[in-house]
Amino acid sequence: MARMLRREPAVDTNLSQQVLALSYPLNETPDLDPLLDRIGDARFVLLGEASHGTHDYYLWRARLSQRLIEEKGFRFISVEGDWPDCYRVNQYVRGELQGTTAKDVLHAFERWPTWMWANWEIVGFAEWLRNYNDGKPDDEKVGFYGLDVYSLWESLEAIIGYLKEHDPSALPAAERAFRCFEPYGEDPQEYAQATALVPTSCQNDVLDLLTTIRRKAAQQTGTSVAVFNAVMNAEVVAGAETYYRTMIYGGATSWNVRDRHMTETLNRLVRFFGDDTKAIVWEHNTHIGDARYTDMAAAGMFNVGELVREEHASEGVVLAGFGSYEGTVIAGRAWDAPMQVMDVPPARIGSWEQALHEIGAENRLLLFRRPAETGSALAVPRGQRAIGVVYQPEYEMGNYVPTVLPLRYDAFMYLDKTEALHPLHITPEPVPPQMYPWGL
């Protein structure tokens, strides 16, 4: 979805003055104080990242999340990850898994790109969460949940396991759905191509399963954690079927299905935890930065940040993006390719990252005062770098999303030089002390 800019705005005195007027230093955890003040009583704080493979983004998101939990009572973190895998992390941090470690739980993440969550940065944060939750009653423990839509087969297996134990009478609906998908060998591409060639799909079986699970849940007195997990897996199966069926056609539809699903999953979590629940979201900038202030809108795309702003504006929503000028990153050169450390070259001329570097090559926190920046030098669209799980540095010039920065975000954390994430699968032990910035 990234587009190259047609023009490259200069970094003039007006822009420099406006940036400096909104800037705060960003070097240590206490430097987050101005952002904590800006967040205030907001119920939704969405934290981005300019890549899925940068240590510094994970580090600062964790630092801010720790303070939101300790100082403002946020109840859960929801991430751009699969529900079943993240639910196991949730069980660990809530003290429901014994005789294991965060490293063991996260090492089990097998879906490419494994490094997004199976990394030492998340190990450190998960261990901190586990310690934070230790000794607290269940209704005060902080959870960790996945919002994404990819885990069709894993969620089906989880539902079947739940029904075998708790409600065998509902098994036929789950088994029909499983049999429908079975010929595709857990390959979403095969399922997508099959539905494009033949006017048939597993949609009806999936909707029947979702209806059955919802009905069974409604018959329960109260909603137990096990029932809630089954319902959420059924919602994933329904969302994944729609996503895979639409992705073969390209365009905005499958993107919108995915981001709508992630937003609805967030809303279900908030309803489950109660009306006063405060939620943290960790996703890529392309999901949490309001799409209306990028070229995504012209392409017919919306995203999580836009939807949460629209649906929860009265409850308080803060969107915080990230970016950096240069450094290293973990990514693959193609889908399913081996992960590797790659150089991130200096940001392209005319981009936000290049402008911020030119204004001053130092880390800074920008807090925007909407709508005061409208019509100012800050309101001129510039490219913002977006690195995905697939990255080819030689084609760097195309990795930019035209963005009105102070409208896309409420806050922006600029980190001048960043380093690659530390995946469990390739980073040897013992890990560097900075992997555990909470003193574990």
C-alpha positions as CSV (number, residue, x, y, z in Angstrom):
1,M,0.0,0.0,0.0
2,A,3.0,2.3,0.3
3,R,3.4,4.9,-2.4
4,M,6.3,7.1,-3.4
5,L,5.8,10.8,-2.9
6,R,5.4,12.9,-6.0
7,R,7.2,15.8,-4.3
8,E,9.9,16.1,-1.6
9,P,9.1,19.0,0.7
10,A,12.1,20.9,2.1
11,V,12.9,21.0,5.8
12,D,12.3,24.7,6.3
13,T,12.5,27.0,9.3
14,N,8.8,26.8,9.9
15,L,8.8,23.0,10.1
16,S,11.9,23.0,12.3
17,Q,10.4,25.5,14.7
18,Q,7.1,23.6,14.9
19,V,8.7,20.2,15.5
20,L,11.0,21.6,18.2
21,A,8.0,23.3,19.9
22,L,6.2,19.9,20.2
23,S,9.3,17.8,21.1
24,Y,10.5,16.3,24.3
25,P,13.7,14.2,24.8
26,L,13.3,10.5,24.7
27,N,16.2,8.6,26.3
28,E,15.0,7.0,29.6
29,T,11.7,5.7,30.9
30,P,10.9,8.9,32.9
31,D,11.0,10.8,29.6
32,L,7.6,9.2,28.9
33,D,6.0,11.5,31.6
34,P,4.6,14.0,29.0
35,L,3.0,11.2,27.1
36,L,1.5,9.8,30.3
37,D,0.0,13.2,30.9
38,R,-1.3,13.3,27.4
39,I,-2.9,9.9,27.8
40,G,-4.7,11.0,31.0
41,D,-7.8,8.9,31.5
42,A,-8.0,7.5,28.0
43,R,-9.3,4.0,27.8
44,F,-7.5,3.0,24.5
45,V,-3.8,3.4,23.9
46,L,-2.6,2.1,20.5
47,L,1.2,1.7,20.1
48,G,2.7,1.2,16.6
49,E,6.0,0.2,15.1
50,A,7.6,1.1,11.8
51,S,8.8,-2.5,11.4
52,H,8.1,-5.9,12.9
53,G,11.8,-6.5,13.6
54,T,13.2,-3.6,15.5
55,H,14.4,-3.9,19.2
56,D,13.9,-0.3,20.1
57,Y,10.2,-0.2,19.2
58,Y,9.5,-3.3,21.3
59,L,11.6,-1.8,24.2
60,W,9.7,1.5,24.2
61,R,6.3,-0.1,23.8
62,A,7.1,-2.3,26.8
63,R,8.4,0.6,28.9
64,L,5.2,2.6,28.2
65,S,2.9,-0.4,28.7
66,Q,4.6,-1.1,32.1
67,R,3.8,2.4,33.3
68,L,0.3,2.3,31.9
69,I,-0.3,-0.9,33.8
70,E,1.3,0.3,37.1
71,E,0.1,3.9,37.1
72,K,-3.2,3.9,35.2
73,G,-4.6,0.4,35.7
74,F,-4.7,-0.9,32.1
75,R,-6.0,-4.5,32.1
76,F,-4.6,-6.1,29.0
77,I,-2.3,-5.9,26.0
78,S,-3.7,-7.0,22.7
79,V,-1.2,-7.5,19.8
80,E,-0.9,-8.3,16.1
81,G,-0.7,-12.0,16.8
82,D,-2.7,-15.2,16.6
83,W,-5.3,-15.8,19.3
84,P,-4.3,-19.4,20.2
85,D,-0.6,-18.7,20.5
86,C,-1.1,-15.4,22.4
87,Y,-3.6,-17.1,24.7
88,R,-1.0,-19.5,25.9
89,V,1.2,-16.5,26.7
90,N,-1.8,-15.0,28.5
91,Q,-2.1,-18.2,30.5
92,Y,1.6,-18.0,31.4
93,V,1.6,-14.3,32.5
94,R,-1.6,-14.9,34.6
95,G,0.1,-17.8,36.4
96,E,-2.1,-20.5,34.9
97,L,0.8,-22.6,33.4
98,Q,3.2,-24.2,35.9
99,G,6.6,-25.7,35.4
100,T,7.5,-23.6,32.3
101,T,9.1,-20.3,31.4
102,A,8.2,-17.4,29.0
103,K,11.1,-18.6,26.8
104,D,9.5,-22.1,26.5
105,V,6.0,-20.7,25.8
106,L,7.3,-18.2,23.1
107,H,9.7,-20.7,21.5
108,A,6.6,-22.6,20.5
109,F,5.5,-19.9,18.1
110,E,5.9,-21.6,14.7
111,R,4.0,-19.6,12.2
112,W,6.2,-17.4,10.0
113,P,7.3,-14.7,10.9
114,T,8.2,-16.4,14.2
115,W,10.4,-13.5,15.3
116,M,7.5,-11.1,15.9
117,W,6.7,-12.7,19.2
118,A,9.4,-15.4,19.8
119,N,12.1,-12.9,20.8
120,W,14.0,-12.0,23.9
121,E,12.3,-8.6,24.2
122,I,8.9,-10.3,24.7
123,V,10.5,-12.9,27.0
124,G,11.6,-10.1,29.3
125,F,8.2,-8.4,29.2
126,A,6.3,-11.6,29.7
127,E,8.4,-12.4,32.8
128,W,7.8,-8.9,34.1
129,L,4.0,-9.4,33.6
130,R,4.1,-12.8,35.3
131,N,5.9,-11.2,38.3
132,Y,3.5,-8.3,38.3
133,N,0.4,-10.6,38.3
134,D,1.8,-12.9,41.0
135,G,-0.3,-12.9,44.1
136,K,-3.0,-10.7,42.6
137,P,-6.7,-11.8,42.4
138,D,-7.8,-12.9,39.0
139,D,-9.9,-9.8,38.4
140,E,-6.7,-7.6,38.8
141,K,-4.3,-9.6,36.7
142,V,-3.2,-8.2,33.3
143,G,-3.7,-10.3,30.2
144,F,-2.0,-10.7,26.8
145,Y,-4.1,-11.5,23.8
146,G,-3.9,-11.9,20.0
147,L,-6.1,-9.9,17.7
148,D,-5.2,-11.3,14.3
149,V,-7.2,-13.5,11.9
150,Y,-4.7,-16.0,10.5
151,S,-5.1,-19.0,12.9
152,L,-7.9,-20.8,11.2
153,W,-6.7,-24.4,11.7
154,E,-5.2,-23.8,15.1
155,S,-8.5,-22.2,16.3
156,L,-10.5,-25.1,14.9
157,E,-8.4,-27.5,16.8
158,A,-8.8,-25.5,20.0
159,I,-12.6,-25.5,19.6
160,I,-12.7,-29.3,19.0
161,G,-10.5,-29.9,22.1
162,Y,-12.8,-27.6,24.2
163,L,-16.0,-29.3,23.0
164,K,-14.6,-32.8,23.6
165,E,-14.1,-31.9,27.2
166,H,-17.0,-29.6,27.9
167,D,-19.8,-30.1,25.4
168,P,-19.6,-33.2,23.1
169,S,-23.1,-32.5,21.8
170,A,-21.8,-29.6,19.9
171,L,-18.9,-31.5,18.3
172,P,-20.7,-32.3,15.0
173,A,-20.7,-28.6,14.0
174,A,-16.9,-28.3,14.6
175,E,-16.1,-31.6,12.9
176,R,-18.1,-30.5,9.8
177,A,-16.1,-27.3,9.5
178,F,-12.9,-29.2,10.1
179,R,-13.7,-31.7,7.3
180,C,-14.6,-28.9,4.9
181,F,-11.1,-27.4,5.3
182,E,-9.2,-30.7,5.5
183,P,-8.7,-31.1,1.7
184,Y,-6.6,-27.9,1.7
185,G,-3.9,-29.2,3.9
186,E,-3.8,-26.2,6.2
187,D,-2.8,-24.0,3.2
188,P,-4.8,-20.8,3.0
189,Q,-3.6,-20.1,-0.5
190,E,-5.1,-23.4,-1.7
191,Y,-8.4,-22.6,0.0
192,A,-8.5,-19.1,-1.5
193,Q,-7.7,-20.4,-5.0
194,A,-10.3,-23.2,-4.7
195,T,-13.1,-20.8,-3.8
196,A,-12.1,-18.5,-6.7
197,L,-12.4,-21.3,-9.2
198,V,-15.5,-23.1,-7.9
199,P,-18.5,-21.2,-6.4
200,T,-18.4,-23.0,-3.1
201,S,-16.7,-22.5,0.2
202,C,-16.7,-23.5,3.9
203,Q,-18.6,-20.3,4.8
204,N,-21.9,-22.0,5.8
205,D,-20.1,-24.6,7.9
206,V,-18.1,-21.9,9.7
207,L,-21.2,-19.8,10.4
208,D,-23.0,-22.8,11.7
209,L,-20.1,-23.5,14.1
210,L,-20.0,-19.9,15.2
211,T,-23.8,-19.8,15.8
212,T,-23.5,-23.1,17.8
213,I,-20.7,-21.8,20.0
214,R,-22.4,-18.5,20.6
215,R,-25.7,-20.3,21.5
216,K,-23.9,-22.6,23.9
217,A,-22.1,-19.7,25.5
218,A,-25.4,-17.8,26.0
219,Q,-26.8,-20.7,27.9
220,Q,-24.0,-20.5,30.5
221,T,-24.6,-18.8,33.8
222,G,-22.0,-16.1,33.5
223,T,-19.1,-16.4,31.0
224,S,-16.2,-18.5,32.1
225,V,-12.7,-18.0,30.8
226,A,-12.9,-21.4,28.9
227,V,-16.2,-20.5,27.3
228,F,-14.9,-17.1,26.3
229,N,-11.8,-18.6,24.7
230,A,-14.0,-21.0,22.7
231,V,-16.1,-18.2,21.5
232,M,-13.1,-16.1,20.5
233,N,-11.6,-19.0,18.6
234,A,-14.9,-19.5,16.7
235,E,-14.9,-15.8,15.8
236,V,-11.3,-16.2,14.5
237,V,-12.4,-19.2,12.3
238,A,-15.3,-17.1,10.9
239,G,-13.0,-14.1,10.3
240,A,-10.2,-16.2,8.8
241,E,-12.6,-18.0,6.4
242,T,-13.8,-14.6,5.1
243,Y,-10.3,-13.2,4.9
244,Y,-8.8,-16.1,3.0
245,R,-11.8,-16.2,0.6
246,T,-11.4,-12.5,-0.2
247,M,-7.6,-12.2,-0.3
248,I,-7.4,-13.9,-3.7
249,Y,-9.0,-10.9,-5.4
250,G,-6.5,-8.4,-4.0
251,G,-7.5,-4.8,-3.4
252,A,-8.8,-3.3,-0.1
253,T,-11.4,-5.9,0.8
254,S,-9.2,-8.5,2.5
255,W,-7.2,-5.8,4.3
256,N,-10.5,-4.3,5.6
257,V,-11.8,-7.7,6.7
258,R,-8.6,-8.2,8.7
259,D,-8.6,-4.8,10.4
260,R,-12.4,-5.0,11.1
261,H,-11.8,-8.4,12.7
262,M,-9.0,-7.1,14.9
263,T,-11.1,-4.1,16.0
264,E,-14.1,-6.3,16.8
265,T,-11.8,-8.7,18.8
266,L,-10.5,-5.7,20.8
267,N,-14.2,-4.7,21.5
268,R,-15.0,-8.2,22.6
269,L,-12.1,-8.2,25.1
270,V,-13.2,-4.9,26.5
271,R,-16.8,-6.1,26.9
272,F,-15.5,-9.3,28.6
273,F,-13.4,-7.4,31.1
274,G,-16.1,-4.8,31.8
275,D,-17.1,-1.2,31.1
276,D,-14.2,0.5,32.9
277,T,-11.5,-1.7,31.2
278,K,-8.5,0.1,29.7
279,A,-6.8,-1.5,26.8
280,I,-3.3,-1.3,25.2
281,V,-2.8,-2.4,21.5
282,W,0.5,-3.2,19.9
283,E,0.5,-3.3,16.1
284,H,2.3,-2.0,13.1
285,N,1.9,1.7,12.3
286,T,-0.1,0.8,9.2
287,H,-2.8,-0.6,11.5
288,I,-2.8,1.8,14.4
289,G,-2.1,5.1,12.6
290,D,-5.4,6.6,11.4
291,A,-5.7,5.5,7.7
292,R,-7.7,8.7,6.8
293,Y,-4.5,10.7,6.9
294,T,-2.5,8.5,4.5
295,D,-3.0,7.3,0.9
296,M,-4.7,4.2,2.3
297,A,-8.0,6.1,2.3
298,A,-7.9,6.8,-1.4
299,A,-7.4,3.1,-2.0
300,G,-10.6,2.3,0.0
301,M,-8.8,1.0,3.1
302,F,-9.5,1.6,6.7
303,N,-7.6,0.4,9.7
304,V,-7.8,-0.3,13.5
305,G,-6.7,3.2,14.5
306,E,-9.4,4.8,12.4
307,L,-12.1,2.4,13.6
308,V,-11.1,2.8,17.3
309,R,-11.1,6.5,17.0
310,E,-14.5,6.5,15.4
311,E,-16.1,4.1,17.8
312,H,-14.5,5.2,21.1
313,A,-13.7,8.9,20.7
314,S,-15.8,9.8,23.8
315,E,-13.9,7.3,26.0
316,G,-10.4,8.6,25.1
317,V,-8.2,7.2,22.3
318,V,-4.4,7.9,21.9
319,L,-2.5,6.7,18.9
320,A,1.3,6.6,19.2
321,G,3.5,5.9,16.2
322,F,7.2,5.1,15.8
323,G,9.9,5.8,13.3
324,S,13.7,5.8,12.8
325,Y,16.2,7.2,10.4
326,E,18.6,4.2,10.0
327,G,19.8,1.1,11.7
328,T,19.3,-2.7,11.4
329,V,16.1,-4.9,11.3
330,I,15.1,-8.5,11.3
331,A,13.1,-9.5,8.2
332,G,12.9,-12.0,5.4
333,R,13.6,-11.3,1.7
334,A,10.5,-13.1,0.7
335,W,7.5,-14.7,2.4
336,D,8.6,-17.8,4.4
337,A,12.3,-16.9,3.7
338,P,14.8,-17.3,6.5
339,M,14.9,-14.4,8.9
340,Q,18.1,-12.3,8.8
341,V,19.5,-9.1,10.1
342,M,19.4,-6.4,7.4
343,D,20.7,-2.9,7.2
344,V,18.1,-0.1,7.2
345,P,19.6,2.7,5.0
346,P,19.2,6.4,5.8
347,A,15.6,7.5,5.3
348,R,14.8,8.9,1.8
349,I,14.9,12.6,1.2
350,G,11.6,14.2,1.8
351,S,10.4,11.7,4.4
352,W,9.4,12.4,7.9
353,E,12.3,10.4,9.2
354,Q,14.8,12.3,7.1
355,A,13.2,15.6,8.2
356,L,13.4,14.7,11.9
357,H,17.0,13.6,11.5
358,E,17.9,16.9,9.8
359,I,16.2,18.9,12.5
360,G,18.3,17.1,15.1
361,A,19.8,13.6,15.1
362,E,18.5,12.6,18.5
363,N,15.6,10.6,19.9
364,R,12.5,12.7,20.5
365,L,8.9,12.4,21.6
366,L,6.4,14.5,19.6
367,L,3.0,15.3,21.1
368,F,0.5,16.8,18.7
369,R,-2.2,19.3,19.6
370,R,-5.0,18.4,17.2
371,P,-6.3,20.3,15.3
372,A,-3.8,23.1,15.9
373,E,-1.3,21.7,13.4
374,T,-3.8,21.7,10.5
375,G,-2.7,24.2,7.9
376,S,0.9,24.4,9.3
377,A,4.1,23.0,7.9
378,L,3.4,19.9,9.9
379,A,0.3,19.3,7.8
380,V,2.2,18.8,4.6
381,P,2.1,15.1,3.6
382,R,5.5,13.4,3.7
383,G,6.4,9.7,3.3
384,Q,6.7,7.7,6.5
385,R,8.7,4.5,6.3
386,A,6.9,1.2,6.7
387,I,9.0,-2.0,6.8
388,G,7.0,-5.3,6.9
389,V,8.1,-8.9,7.6
390,V,9.3,-9.0,4.0
391,Y,12.0,-6.4,3.3
392,Q,14.4,-5.8,0.5
393,P,16.6,-2.7,1.3
394,E,17.5,-2.2,-2.3
395,Y,13.9,-1.3,-3.0
396,E,13.8,1.1,0.0
397,M,12.4,4.0,-2.1
398,G,9.0,2.3,-2.3
399,N,8.6,1.6,1.4
400,Y,6.9,4.9,2.3
401,V,3.3,5.8,3.2
402,P,2.4,9.5,2.4
403,T,1.3,10.7,5.8
404,V,0.0,13.9,7.6
405,L,1.9,13.0,10.8
406,P,0.0,15.1,13.4
407,L,-3.4,13.8,12.2
408,R,-2.4,10.2,11.7
409,Y,-1.1,10.0,15.3
410,D,-1.6,11.8,18.6
411,A,2.1,11.1,19.5
412,F,5.2,10.0,17.6
413,M,8.3,8.5,19.0
414,Y,11.3,9.2,16.8
415,L,14.4,7.0,17.4
416,D,17.3,8.2,15.3
417,K,19.2,5.0,15.0
418,T,17.7,1.6,15.9
419,E,18.9,-2.0,16.1
420,A,17.4,-5.4,15.1
421,L,15.2,-7.4,17.3
422,H,16.7,-10.5,19.1
423,P,14.7,-13.6,18.0
424,L,14.9,-16.7,20.2
425,H,15.7,-18.9,17.3
426,I,18.9,-17.1,16.3
427,T,20.2,-15.1,19.2
428,P,22.3,-17.2,21.5
429,E,22.2,-17.2,25.3
430,P,23.1,-15.5,27.5
431,V,21.2,-12.5,26.2
432,P,22.4,-9.0,26.7
433,P,21.2,-7.2,29.8
434,Q,19.2,-4.7,27.8
435,M,16.8,-7.5,26.9
436,Y,15.5,-7.3,30.4
437,P,15.1,-3.5,31.0
438,W,12.8,-4.2,34.0
439,G,15.6,-5.5,36.2
440,L,14.7,-9.2,36.0
